[in-house]
Amino acid sequence: MRDARPGLADARAAARAPVGISTPHIGLALQKRLSLTDSAAMQIYARTDPGRVRDNNEDAVAFDASAGVAVLADGMGGLNAGEVASEVAVDVVMDALVAGADLDAAVSRANARVFELAQTSTRLQSMGTTLVAVRLEADGLACANVGDSRLYRLRDDGLEQLSRDHSIVQQFVDSGVMTADEAWQAPNRNVITRAVGVELTVEAELHRFDVRPGDRFLLCSDGLSDMLRATHLEELVRKHADAPQVLLAALVEAANAAGGEDNISAVWLVPD
């Protein structure tokens, strides 16, 4: 992941085995919980990889296909604090969403818990995490995001970024100072302006997107989006959209081939 503000160091946590599941499942890196129901709102596949530079993997992924819920977080902090932040945030959001809470409330609970834990130990001070969470509902796909973990939608062979980064370079893009491609190449593209758990409260960006037959969705950490140009990412997604496990492997391989400078996580959602 990235710095929550200039000067805040980014560290990574111990690598986890890739996760790729098409059956209803909750998969948090080491597969802490299983959903055994036979019905599913969507098919969900996921993979996480430490990359080629980091010793640790501070990304965390969780999902419940039967509930139509998926969460991805990218932690930051000294030592292993980022791993703690991302896993705690993902656990809290998943529990809240499955229990029926809305996305805003779920993110607020996660923020409060991560912030509280950060006050208990010098090792955990300044830890935080990005987060992107989605839930499939009757009137569309609800999404909450904080930081620069992203949501994309593949529709009619075109890949569109739906979430908006909370980052310095995104502010430059919004103000017309930079193009999106210039922002992708900018040396300070890793500086985010909002993160879960860094302050007492956080404002998640909330959206609801329509879902049409054939739509598919990608959640990813910046370890993927920072390594691949938008055109390359779209090319891979379009090529392998109908083979989720192949797609996830291709995305990780491409990000690593481009340098693998960060942890790489991706979740592929196929609404039924």
Backbone torsions as a table, in degrees:
resi	resn	phi	psi	omega
1	MET	NA	-149.1	-166.9
2	ARG	-140.0	174.5	176.4
3	ASP	-74.5	137.4	177.3
4	ALA	-77.4	-20.0	172.8
5	ARG	-160.8	159.6	-177.4
6	PRO	-53.6	131.1	178.0
7	GLY	93.7	-8.4	179.1
8	LEU	-89.1	116.9	-171.3
9	ALA	-70.5	152.9	178.6
10	ASP	-116.3	125.3	176.6
11	ALA	-127.3	164.3	-176.9
12	ARG	-122.4	160.6	-175.2
13	ALA	-112.2	173.5	-170.3
14	ALA	-58.5	138.3	-174.7
15	ALA	-62.2	144.2	178.4
16	ARG	-113.9	159.7	176.8
17	ALA	-70.0	144.4	176.8
18	PRO	-59.2	149.3	178.0
19	VAL	-118.0	128.4	176.1
20	GLY	-146.2	106.6	-171.3
21	ILE	-134.3	133.8	176.7
22	SER	-107.8	-14.6	177.0
23	THR	-86.6	162.3	177.7
24	PRO	-55.8	125.8	-170.3
25	HIS	-162.9	145.9	166.2
26	ILE	-106.8	120.2	-176.0
27	GLY	-123.6	102.1	178.3
28	LEU	-106.9	84.0	175.7
29	ALA	57.9	-70.1	-179.0
30	LEU	-100.3	18.1	172.6
31	GLN	58.3	62.4	-177.0
32	LYS	-72.4	-32.5	-172.9
33	ARG	-134.7	148.3	177.8
34	LEU	-123.9	139.6	170.2
35	SER	-104.9	123.2	-170.9
36	LEU	-102.6	5.7	179.6
37	THR	-67.0	151.0	-177.8
38	ASP	-88.5	-18.6	-178.7
39	SER	-91.0	149.2	-178.8
40	ALA	-142.7	136.8	174.6
41	ALA	-75.8	-24.9	178.9
42	MET	-160.7	162.7	170.1
43	GLN	-91.4	137.5	-177.1
44	ILE	-132.2	134.3	179.2
45	TYR	-129.7	144.7	-177.9
46	ALA	-146.8	154.4	176.3
47	ARG	-151.8	140.9	175.1
48	THR	-135.1	145.3	-173.9
49	ASP	-145.9	142.3	-177.6
50	PRO	-71.9	-15.1	-174.7
51	GLY	82.5	-169.6	-173.8
52	ARG	-106.2	-5.8	-175.5
53	VAL	-112.6	-42.3	-176.3
54	ARG	-77.5	139.4	172.4
55	ASP	-78.1	-28.4	-175.2
56	ASN	-114.3	164.5	176.4
57	ASN	-122.4	109.9	-178.2
58	GLU	-102.9	12.8	170.9
59	ASP	-81.8	150.9	174.0
60	ALA	-139.6	142.7	-178.3
61	VAL	-134.0	140.3	174.3
62	ALA	-147.0	149.5	175.8
63	PHE	-159.2	158.9	175.2
64	ASP	-137.2	103.0	-175.4
65	ALA	-64.8	-34.4	-178.9
66	SER	-66.9	-29.9	178.4
67	ALA	-93.4	-6.5	-178.3
68	GLY	66.5	37.1	-173.6
69	VAL	-122.9	138.7	173.9
70	ALA	-146.5	144.6	-178.2
71	VAL	-138.6	139.2	175.6
72	LEU	-135.1	135.6	179.5
73	ALA	-136.3	150.2	-177.3
74	ASP	-131.0	104.0	-170.5
75	GLY	-83.3	163.7	177.7
76	MET	-148.0	154.9	179.1
77	GLY	142.5	163.3	-179.6
78	GLY	-69.0	159.6	-180.0
79	LEU	51.9	-127.9	179.6
80	ASN	-101.9	16.8	-175.0
81	ALA	-62.1	-35.3	179.4
82	GLY	-62.4	-37.2	177.5
83	GLU	-63.9	-41.1	177.9
84	VAL	-62.3	-47.3	-177.4
85	ALA	-60.1	-47.0	-176.8
86	SER	-68.3	-42.3	-178.9
87	GLU	-68.5	-41.0	178.2
88	VAL	-63.5	-46.2	-179.5
89	ALA	-60.1	-44.8	-180.0
90	VAL	-64.4	-44.3	178.9
91	ASP	-59.7	-47.3	-177.2
92	VAL	-64.7	-44.8	-179.6
93	VAL	-64.4	-43.7	179.1
94	MET	-60.9	-48.1	-179.6
95	ASP	-58.9	-43.2	-178.1
96	ALA	-66.7	-44.5	-178.0
97	LEU	-66.9	-43.9	179.2
98	VAL	-64.4	-29.8	177.9
99	ALA	-79.8	-5.9	175.3
100	GLY	106.9	0.5	178.5
101	ALA	-67.6	154.7	174.6
102	ASP	-80.2	168.8	-173.9
103	LEU	-63.9	-40.6	-178.9
104	ASP	-61.2	-46.0	179.4
105	ALA	-65.1	-39.0	-179.6
106	ALA	-62.8	-43.6	179.6
107	VAL	-67.6	-38.9	178.1
108	SER	-61.4	-41.2	178.0
109	ARG	-63.6	-42.8	179.3
110	ALA	-63.3	-42.6	179.9
111	ASN	-60.8	-46.1	-179.1
112	ALA	-61.4	-40.4	-178.0
113	ARG	-69.5	-44.3	179.9
114	VAL	-65.1	-43.6	179.2
115	PHE	-61.9	-42.5	179.2
116	GLU	-60.9	-45.4	179.8
117	LEU	-64.3	-34.8	-178.5
118	ALA	-64.4	-22.3	-179.7
119	GLN	-85.1	-8.1	-172.9
120	THR	-90.5	-12.4	-174.1
121	SER	-154.0	140.0	176.5
122	THR	-64.1	-28.6	178.9
123	ARG	-65.0	-28.3	-175.8
124	LEU	-99.6	-1.6	-178.4
125	GLN	-60.9	140.7	178.6
126	SER	71.4	7.8	177.5
127	MET	-73.1	155.7	178.2
128	GLY	-169.5	-177.4	-178.6
129	THR	-159.2	148.1	166.1
130	THR	-77.0	170.3	177.8
131	LEU	-162.4	138.0	168.3
132	VAL	-134.3	129.2	-176.8
133	ALA	-134.8	142.6	179.1
134	VAL	-134.6	153.3	172.4
135	ARG	-141.4	129.9	177.2
136	LEU	-80.6	121.9	-178.5
137	GLU	-124.1	174.0	-174.3
138	ALA	-61.2	-31.8	-176.3
139	ASP	-106.4	16.9	175.8
140	GLY	140.8	-169.8	178.8
141	LEU	-101.8	114.3	177.5
142	ALA	-84.8	140.3	-176.5
143	CYS	-138.2	140.0	170.1
144	ALA	-126.8	135.4	175.8
145	ASN	-141.2	147.2	176.0
146	VAL	-136.9	126.4	-179.6
147	GLY	91.9	-145.3	-174.0
148	ASP	-120.2	16.3	167.0
149	SER	-74.7	143.5	-163.4
150	ARG	-121.8	159.6	168.9
151	LEU	-121.6	129.5	175.0
152	TYR	-120.5	156.8	173.4
153	ARG	-126.5	130.4	172.3
154	LEU	-96.7	120.7	179.4
155	ARG	-142.2	128.6	179.0
156	ASP	50.5	42.8	177.2
157	ASP	68.9	10.6	175.3
158	GLY	-113.2	135.6	-179.5
159	LEU	-102.7	125.5	-177.5
160	GLU	-123.3	131.6	172.5
161	GLN	-75.9	121.8	-178.3
162	LEU	-95.9	-36.2	180.0
163	SER	-81.0	160.4	178.7
164	ARG	-116.3	126.8	-179.8
165	ASP	-66.3	145.2	169.3
166	HIS	-102.1	87.3	-173.7
167	SER	-148.4	161.8	177.5
168	ILE	-60.7	-46.0	-176.5
169	VAL	-68.8	-31.3	176.7
170	GLN	-64.8	-36.5	175.6
171	GLN	-61.9	-39.1	177.0
172	PHE	-65.2	-39.8	177.7
173	VAL	-64.0	-45.3	-179.2
174	ASP	-60.6	-34.4	-177.8
175	SER	-88.6	-1.2	178.6
176	GLY	84.3	6.2	-179.9
177	VAL	-73.5	-33.7	-178.6
178	MET	-129.5	152.8	165.7
179	THR	-84.9	166.2	178.7
180	ALA	-61.6	-37.5	179.7
181	ASP	-69.6	-37.5	176.1
182	GLU	-64.6	-38.1	177.9
183	ALA	-63.8	-38.5	-180.0
184	TRP	-63.2	-30.0	-178.9
185	GLN	-94.0	-7.1	-173.5
186	ALA	-66.7	139.2	-178.9
187	PRO	-66.5	-22.6	-179.8
188	ASN	-101.6	21.4	-178.3
189	ARG	-66.2	-14.1	-178.8
190	ASN	-87.9	1.6	-178.7
191	VAL	-91.7	113.4	180.0
192	ILE	-99.9	157.9	-175.5
193	THR	-107.9	-2.5	-178.0
194	ARG	-151.3	138.4	178.8
195	ALA	-153.1	154.0	177.4
196	VAL	-76.9	127.7	172.5
197	GLY	91.4	-5.4	-178.2
198	VAL	-79.8	-33.8	177.8
199	GLU	-126.0	171.5	-175.2
200	LEU	-61.4	-35.2	176.9
201	THR	-131.4	159.5	176.4
202	VAL	-145.1	146.6	177.2
203	GLU	-103.3	114.9	175.1
204	ALA	-82.1	146.1	173.0
205	GLU	-85.0	125.9	-173.1
206	LEU	-116.8	133.2	178.7
207	HIS	-146.0	159.8	171.8
208	ARG	-130.0	127.5	-175.9
209	PHE	-116.2	140.4	178.9
210	ASP	-70.3	152.0	-179.4
211	VAL	-123.6	120.8	177.7
212	ARG	-107.1	157.8	176.0
213	PRO	-54.3	131.8	-179.9
214	GLY	94.1	-12.6	177.4
215	ASP	-64.8	142.1	171.8
216	ARG	-135.5	155.1	-171.0
217	PHE	-130.5	146.1	179.0
218	LEU	-124.6	125.5	167.4
219	LEU	-102.6	141.0	177.9
220	CYS	-154.3	155.8	172.3
221	SER	-87.1	168.2	-177.5
222	ASP	-72.0	-10.0	173.2
223	GLY	-63.7	-20.9	172.9
224	LEU	-94.4	-54.0	-173.6
225	SER	-67.7	-27.3	177.6
226	ASP	-77.7	-20.6	-177.5
227	MET	-90.8	-25.1	-174.3
228	LEU	-118.0	130.9	171.4
229	ARG	-59.2	154.5	-179.1
230	ALA	-56.8	-38.2	-179.2
231	THR	-67.0	-38.1	178.8
232	HIS	-69.6	-42.5	178.1
233	LEU	-60.1	-46.2	179.9
234	GLU	-63.2	-39.7	179.3
235	GLU	-59.1	-46.1	-179.3
236	LEU	-66.9	-42.2	-178.9
237	VAL	-64.7	-44.7	179.2
238	ARG	-63.8	-38.6	-176.7
239	LYS	-67.4	-39.2	-171.5
240	HIS	-114.8	17.7	-173.7
241	ALA	-58.2	-31.4	-177.1
242	ASP	-90.9	3.0	178.4
243	ALA	-131.3	80.1	-170.0
244	PRO	-54.9	-43.5	-178.5
245	GLN	-67.1	-37.8	176.6
246	VAL	-65.8	-41.7	178.8
247	LEU	-59.0	-50.3	-177.6
248	LEU	-62.3	-41.4	177.8
249	ALA	-63.4	-39.5	-179.6
250	ALA	-67.4	-38.5	179.2
251	LEU	-65.0	-45.0	179.1
252	VAL	-64.4	-43.9	180.0
253	GLU	-60.3	-43.8	-178.4
254	ALA	-66.3	-41.5	178.7
255	ALA	-64.3	-39.5	177.1
256	ASN	-68.4	-38.3	178.6
257	ALA	-64.9	-28.1	178.9
258	ALA	-83.5	-0.2	177.5
259	GLY	134.5	-25.6	178.9
260	GLY	51.2	45.2	-171.5
261	GLU	-73.8	-11.9	-176.5
262	ASP	-143.6	172.0	172.9
263	ASN	-65.1	147.4	-173.9
264	ILE	-124.1	120.8	177.7
265	SER	-136.5	141.8	179.7
266	ALA	-147.0	143.3	176.1
267	VAL	-128.3	128.9	-178.5
268	TRP	-111.5	124.9	-175.3
269	LEU	-115.0	130.2	179.1
270	VAL	-124.9	95.6	179.1
271	PRO	-60.4	141.3	178.5
272	ASP	-79.8	NA	NA
